[in-house]
C-alpha cells in the first residue's frame, strides 16, 4: 500500500484524523498529491528524527507541515499555513 492509499484508508476509517506521512519519496509532486489525498503533514524519512515532533505539533495546532514550502526557503521541512 502506498502512502497515499494509506491516507485514504485512514481517513475512510476515521474521517477526523490528522495524518502525518513519513515517506522515502521527497518528490514535491508526490507531497502535493499526498496533501490532496488529505494528509496534513509530510516528512521525508531522512529528516524524520528531527522533524516528526514538529510536524505533529504543527498539525495538532491546525497547520500543515511539509517539504514543498520549506524548499522555497532553503530548509528541509517546515510548518506551513497552506
DRENTORKOL-3810 file (N, C-alpha, C; in nm, 4 decimals):
REM DRENTORKOL-3810
@n.u->0.0845; n.v->-0.1171; n.w->0.0000; ca.u->0.0000; ca.v->0.0000; ca.w->0.0000; c.u->0.0892; c.v->0.1237; c.w->0.0000
@n.u->0.0576; n.v->0.2179; n.w->-0.0856; ca.u->0.1353; ca.v->0.3417; ca.w->-0.0912; c.u->0.0952; c.v->0.4345; c.w->0.0225
@n.u->0.1753; n.v->0.5388; n.w->0.0436; ca.u->0.1435; ca.v->0.6391; ca.w->0.1453; c.u->0.0052; c.v->0.6992; c.w->0.1196
@n.u->-0.0210; n.v->0.7323; n.w->-0.0054; ca.u->-0.1467; ca.v->0.7972; ca.w->-0.0421; c.u->-0.2646; c.v->0.7025; c.w->-0.0197
@n.u->-0.2483; n.v->0.5756; n.w->-0.0547; ca.u->-0.3544; ca.v->0.4771; ca.w->-0.0285; c.u->-0.3772; c.v->0.4624; c.w->0.1215
@n.u->-0.2697; n.v->0.4666; n.w->0.1984; ca.u->-0.2827; ca.v->0.4569; ca.w->0.3441; c.u->-0.3594; c.v->0.5751; c.w->0.4001
@n.u->-0.3318; n.v->0.6947; n.w->0.3498; ca.u->-0.4048; ca.v->0.8136; ca.w->0.3943; c.u->-0.5530; c.v->0.7961; c.w->0.3651
@n.u->-0.5869; n.v->0.7509; n.w->0.2439; ca.u->-0.7277; ca.v->0.7283; ca.w->0.2091; c.u->-0.7920; c.v->0.6280; c.w->0.3043
@n.u->-0.7229; n.v->0.5187; n.w->0.3332; ca.u->-0.7769; ca.v->0.4161; ca.w->0.4224; c.u->-0.7977; c.v->0.4697; c.w->0.5639
@n.u->-0.6989; n.v->0.5442; n.w->0.6127; ca.u->-0.7098; ca.v->0.6007; ca.w->0.7480; c.u->-0.8266; c.v->0.6976; c.w->0.7557
@n.u->-0.8383; n.v->0.7854; n.w->0.6576; ca.u->-0.9447; ca.v->0.8852; ca.w->0.6602; c.u->-1.0826; c.v->0.8236; c.w->0.6372
@n.u->-1.0879; n.v->0.7125; n.w->0.5643; ca.u->-1.2156; ca.v->0.6420; ca.w->0.5472; c.u->-1.2613; c.v->0.5825; c.w->0.6804
@n.u->-1.1653; n.v->0.5313; n.w->0.7568; ca.u->-1.1976; ca.v->0.4697; ca.w->0.8862; c.u->-1.2176; c.v->0.5735; c.w->0.9958
@n.u->-1.1471; n.v->0.6850; n.w->0.9863; ca.u->-1.1531; ca.v->0.7897; ca.w->1.0890; c.u->-1.1484; c.v->0.9263; c.w->1.0210
@n.u->-1.2631; n.v->0.9736; n.w->0.9715; ca.u->-1.2667; ca.v->1.0966; ca.w->0.8905; c.u->-1.2032; c.v->1.2203; c.w->0.9553
@n.u->-1.2004; n.v->1.2276; n.w->1.0851; ca.u->-1.1427; ca.v->1.3448; ca.w->1.1512; c.u->-0.9952; c.v->1.3323; c.w->1.1818
@n.u->-0.9336; n.v->1.2232; n.w->1.1402; ca.u->-0.7914; ca.v->1.2003; ca.w->1.1718; c.u->-0.7042; c.v->1.3071; c.w->1.1074
@n.u->-0.5987; n.v->1.3420; n.w->1.1768; ca.u->-0.4989; ca.v->1.4363; ca.w->1.1262; c.u->-0.3745; c.v->1.3538; c.w->1.0950
@n.u->-0.3504; n.v->1.3263; n.w->0.9685; ca.u->-0.2470; ca.v->1.2324; ca.w->0.9258; c.u->-0.1168; c.v->1.3043; c.w->0.8928
@n.u->-0.0071; n.v->1.2526; n.w->0.9468; ca.u->0.1277; ca.v->1.2969; ca.w->0.9109; c.u->0.1955; c.v->1.1794; c.w->0.8416
@n.u->0.2378; n.v->1.1996; n.w->0.7177; ca.u->0.3037; ca.v->1.0959; ca.w->0.6391; c.u->0.4549; c.v->1.1075; c.w->0.6569
@n.u->0.5202; n.v->0.9947; n.w->0.6801; ca.u->0.6659; ca.v->0.9870; ca.w->0.6787; c.u->0.6998; c.v->0.9010; c.w->0.5584
@n.u->0.7716; n.v->0.9583; n.w->0.4618; ca.u->0.7916; ca.v->0.8906; ca.w->0.3346; c.u->0.9368; c.v->0.8942; c.w->0.2891
@n.u->0.9725; n.v->0.7949; n.w->0.2110; ca.u->1.1040; ca.v->0.7935; ca.w->0.1468; c.u->1.1053; c.v->0.8793; c.w->0.0207
@n.u->0.9890; n.v->0.9160; n.w->-0.0277; ca.u->0.9765; ca.v->0.9918; ca.w->-0.1519; c.u->0.9830; c.v->1.1408; c.w->-0.1214
@n.u->1.0853; n.v->1.2095; n.w->-0.1732; ca.u->1.0960; ca.v->1.3539; ca.w->-0.1478; c.u->1.0646; c.v->1.4368; c.w->-0.2721
@n.u->0.9915; n.v->1.3786; n.w->-0.3655; ca.u->0.9476; ca.v->1.4494; ca.w->-0.4861; c.u->0.8351; c.v->1.5461; c.w->-0.4463
@n.u->0.8505; n.v->1.6758; n.w->-0.4730; ca.u->0.7457; ca.v->1.7719; ca.w->-0.4358; c.u->0.6092; c.v->1.7374; c.w->-0.4954
@n.u->0.6058; n.v->1.6808; n.w->-0.6145; ca.u->0.4780; ca.v->1.6439; ca.w->-0.6764; c.u->0.4084; c.v->1.5350; c.w->-0.5946
@n.u->0.4852; n.v->1.4432; n.w->-0.5390; ca.u->0.4268; ca.v->1.3367; ca.w->-0.4564; c.u->0.3709; c.v->1.3955; c.w->-0.3271
@n.u->0.4439; n.v->1.4874; n.w->-0.2684; ca.u->0.3947; ca.v->1.5530; ca.w->-0.1471; c.u->0.2642; c.v->1.6260; c.w->-0.1745
@n.u->0.2564; n.v->1.6943; n.w->-0.2861; ca.u->0.1336; ca.v->1.7667; ca.w->-0.3222; c.u->0.0186; c.v->1.6687; c.w->-0.3385
@n.u->0.0438; n.v->1.5530; n.w->-0.4005; ca.u->-0.0607; ca.v->1.4509; ca.w->-0.4133; c.u->-0.1009; c.v->1.3983; c.w->-0.2755
@n.u->-0.0049; n.v->1.3819; n.w->-0.1864; ca.u->-0.0366; ca.v->1.3354; ca.w->-0.0514; c.u->-0.1235; c.v->1.4374; c.w->0.0214
@n.u->-0.0898; n.v->1.5659; n.w->0.0108; ca.u->-0.1727; ca.v->1.6698; ca.w->0.0721; c.u->-0.3127; c.v->1.6679; c.w->0.0113
@n.u->-0.3209; n.v->1.6508; n.w->-0.1200; ca.u->-0.4510; ca.v->1.6460; ca.w->-0.1868; c.u->-0.5335; c.v->1.5261; c.w->-0.1402
@n.u->-0.4667; n.v->1.4183; n.w->-0.0995; ca.u->-0.5387; ca.v->1.2996; ca.w->-0.0530; c.u->-0.5911; c.v->1.3180; c.w->0.0885
@n.u->-0.5458; n.v->1.4224; n.w->0.1571; ca.u->-0.5998; ca.v->1.4526; ca.w->0.2890; c.u->-0.4998; c.v->1.4546; c.w->0.4031
@n.u->-0.3721; n.v->1.4256; n.w->0.3751; ca.u->-0.2778; ca.v->1.4324; ca.w->0.4872; c.u->-0.2561; c.v->1.5776; c.w->0.5265
@n.u->-0.2107; n.v->1.5990; n.w->0.6478; ca.u->-0.1873; ca.v->1.7339; ca.w->0.6991; c.u->-0.0397; c.v->1.7627; c.w->0.7186
@n.u->0.0422; n.v->1.6577; n.w->0.7169; ca.u->0.1848; ca.v->1.6750; ca.w->0.7350; c.u->0.2614; c.v->1.5756; c.w->0.6505
@n.u->0.3776; n.v->1.6161; n.w->0.6050; ca.u->0.4594; ca.v->1.5309; ca.w->0.5198; c.u->0.6050; c.v->1.5506; c.w->0.5606
@n.u->0.6683; n.v->1.4414; n.w->0.6024; ca.u->0.8070; ca.v->1.4453; ca.w->0.6480; c.u->0.8847; c.v->1.3414; c.w->0.5684
@n.u->0.9989; n.v->1.3820; n.w->0.5157; ca.u->1.0847; ca.v->1.2860; ca.w->0.4473; c.u->1.1547; c.v->1.2011; c.w->0.5523
@n.u->1.1658; n.v->1.0726; n.w->0.5268; ca.u->1.2242; ca.v->0.9791; ca.w->0.6234; c.u->1.3644; c.v->1.0209; c.w->0.6665
@n.u->1.4397; n.v->1.0802; n.w->0.5759; ca.u->1.5760; ca.v->1.1225; ca.w->0.6071; c.u->1.5804; c.v->1.2258; c.w->0.7194
@n.u->1.4773; n.v->1.3081; n.w->0.7285; ca.u->1.4750; ca.v->1.4114; ca.w->0.8321; c.u->1.3743; c.v->1.3805; c.w->0.9432
@n.u->1.3215; n.v->1.2587; n.w->0.9455; ca.u->1.2161; ca.v->1.2236; ca.w->1.0407; c.u->1.2591; c.v->1.2413; c.w->1.1861
@n.u->1.3803; n.v->1.2004; n.w->1.2192; ca.u->1.4223; ca.v->1.2110; ca.w->1.3595; c.u->1.4222; c.v->1.3557; c.w->1.4070
@n.u->1.4400; n.v->1.4476; n.w->1.3160; ca.u->1.4427; ca.v->1.5900; ca.w->1.3500; c.u->1.3047; c.v->1.6539; c.w->1.3370
@n.u->1.2223; n.v->1.6068; n.w->1.2421; ca.u->1.1019; ca.v->1.6808; ca.w->1.2049; c.u->0.9684; c.v->1.6232; c.w->1.2509
@n.u->0.9631; n.v->1.4973; n.w->1.2928; ca.u->0.8333; ca.v->1.4373; ca.w->1.3254; c.u->0.7633; c.v->1.5114; c.w->1.4385
@n.u->0.8325; n.v->1.5405; n.w->1.5462; ca.u->0.7684; ca.v->1.6091; ca.w->1.6583; c.u->0.7150; c.v->1.7459; c.w->1.6152
@n.u->0.7916; n.v->1.8189; n.w->1.5364; ca.u->0.7465; ca.v->1.9496; ca.w->1.4883; c.u->0.6256; c.v->1.9344; c.w->1.3971
@n.u->0.6254; n.v->1.8303; n.w->1.3138; ca.u->0.5118; ca.v->1.8055; ca.w->1.2248; c.u->0.3855; c.v->1.7761; c.w->1.3050
@n.u->0.3984; n.v->1.6915; n.w->1.4058; ca.u->0.2820; ca.v->1.6571; ca.w->1.4891; c.u->0.2304; c.v->1.7811; c.w->1.5614
@n.u->0.3209; n.v->1.8625; n.w->1.6159; ca.u->0.2777; ca.v->1.9859; ca.w->1.6838; c.u->0.2070; c.v->2.0803; c.w->1.5866
@n.u->0.2631; n.v->2.0967; n.w->1.4671; ca.u->0.2025; ca.v->2.1863; ca.w->1.3685; c.u->0.0635; c.v->2.1378; c.w->1.3299
@n.u->0.0517; n.v->2.0088; n.w->1.2996; ca.u->-0.0764; ca.v->1.9526; ca.w->1.2577; c.u->-0.1778; c.v->1.9605; c.w->1.3722
@n.u->-0.1353; n.v->1.9305; n.w->1.4937; ca.u->-0.2249; ca.v->1.9392; ca.w->1.6097; c.u->-0.2731; c.v->2.0823; c.w->1.6308
@n.u->-0.1904; n.v->2.1793; n.w->1.5898; ca.u->-0.2270; ca.v->2.3200; ca.w->1.6024; c.u->-0.3071; c.v->2.3741; c.w->1.4856
@n.u->-0.3416; n.v->2.2875; n.w->1.3903; ca.u->-0.4252; ca.v->2.3297; ca.w->1.2782; c.u->-0.3507; c.v->2.3694; c.w->1.1529
@n.u->-0.2183; n.v->2.3604; n.w->1.1541; ca.u->-0.1389; ca.v->2.3964; ca.w->1.0358; c.u->-0.1034; c.v->2.2704; c.w->0.9576
@n.u->-0.0430; n.v->2.2903; n.w->0.8432; ca.u->0.0165; ca.v->2.1803; ca.w->0.7685; c.u->0.1668; c.v->2.1887; c.w->0.7848
@n.u->0.2341; n.v->2.0789; n.w->0.7543; ca.u->0.3790; ca.v->2.0722; ca.w->0.7694; c.u->0.4329; c.v->1.9952; c.w->0.6512
@n.u->0.5298; n.v->2.0539; n.w->0.5785; ca.u->0.5799; ca.v->1.9811; ca.w->0.4633; c.u->0.7066; c.v->2.0354; c.w->0.4032
@n.u->0.7506; n.v->1.9660; n.w->0.3003; ca.u->0.8765; ca.v->1.9962; ca.w->0.2328; c.u->0.8653; c.v->2.1039; c.w->0.1266
@n.u->0.7550; n.v->2.1077; n.w->0.0544; ca.u->0.7439; ca.v->2.1975; ca.w->-0.0614; c.u->0.7670; c.v->2.3423; c.w->-0.0203
@n.u->0.6992; n.v->2.3872; n.w->0.0840; ca.u->0.7162; ca.v->2.5249; ca.w->0.1293; c.u->0.8555; c.v->2.5458; c.w->0.1867
@n.u->0.9092; n.v->2.4450; n.w->0.2512; ca.u->1.0418; ca.v->2.4554; ca.w->0.3111; c.u->1.1487; c.v->2.4742; c.w->0.2042
@n.u->1.1384; n.v->2.3991; n.w->0.0978; ca.u->1.2393; ca.v->2.4086; ca.w->-0.0089; c.u->1.2458; c.v->2.5483; c.w->-0.0677
@n.u->1.1316; n.v->2.6152; n.w->-0.0750; ca.u->1.1324; ca.v->2.7504; ca.w->-0.1305; c.u->1.2103; c.v->2.8460; c.w->-0.0403
@n.u->1.2333; n.v->2.8050; n.w->0.0855; ca.u->1.3106; ca.v->2.8867; ca.w->0.1798; c.u->1.4456; c.v->2.8245; c.w->0.2120
@n.u->1.4829; n.v->2.7179; n.w->0.1395; ca.u->1.6125; ca.v->2.6554; ca.w->0.1596; c.u->1.6213; c.v->2.5656; c.w->0.2811
@n.u->1.5085; n.v->2.5234; n.w->0.3369; ca.u->1.5043; ca.v->2.4367; ca.w->0.4538; c.u->1.4628; c.v->2.2963; c.w->0.4124
@n.u->1.4741; n.v->2.1982; n.w->0.5024; ca.u->1.4294; ca.v->2.0611; ca.w->0.4733; c.u->1.2778; c.v->2.0513; c.w->0.4871
@n.u->1.2258; n.v->2.0712; n.w->0.6061; ca.u->1.0824; ca.v->2.0623; ca.w->0.6327; c.u->1.0431; c.v->2.1788; c.w->0.7222
@n.u->0.9213; n.v->2.2214; n.w->0.7117; ca.u->0.8763; ca.v->2.3314; ca.w->0.7962; c.u->0.7254; c.v->2.3343; c.w->0.8067
@n.u->0.6794; n.v->2.4069; n.w->0.9055; ca.u->0.5362; ca.v->2.4327; ca.w->0.9180; c.u->0.4962; c.v->2.5254; c.w->0.8051
@n.u->0.3771; n.v->2.5063; n.w->0.7552; ca.u->0.3266; ca.v->2.5977; ca.w->0.6519; c.u->0.1813; c.v->2.6292; c.w->0.6804
@n.u->0.1354; n.v->2.7412; n.w->0.6368; ca.u->-0.0053; ca.v->2.7785; ca.w->0.6510; c.u->-0.0715; c.v->2.7631; c.w->0.5157
@n.u->-0.0867; n.v->2.6365; n.w->0.4756; ca.u->-0.1427; ca.v->2.6075; ca.w->0.3433; c.u->-0.2653; c.v->2.5211; c.w->0.3559
END
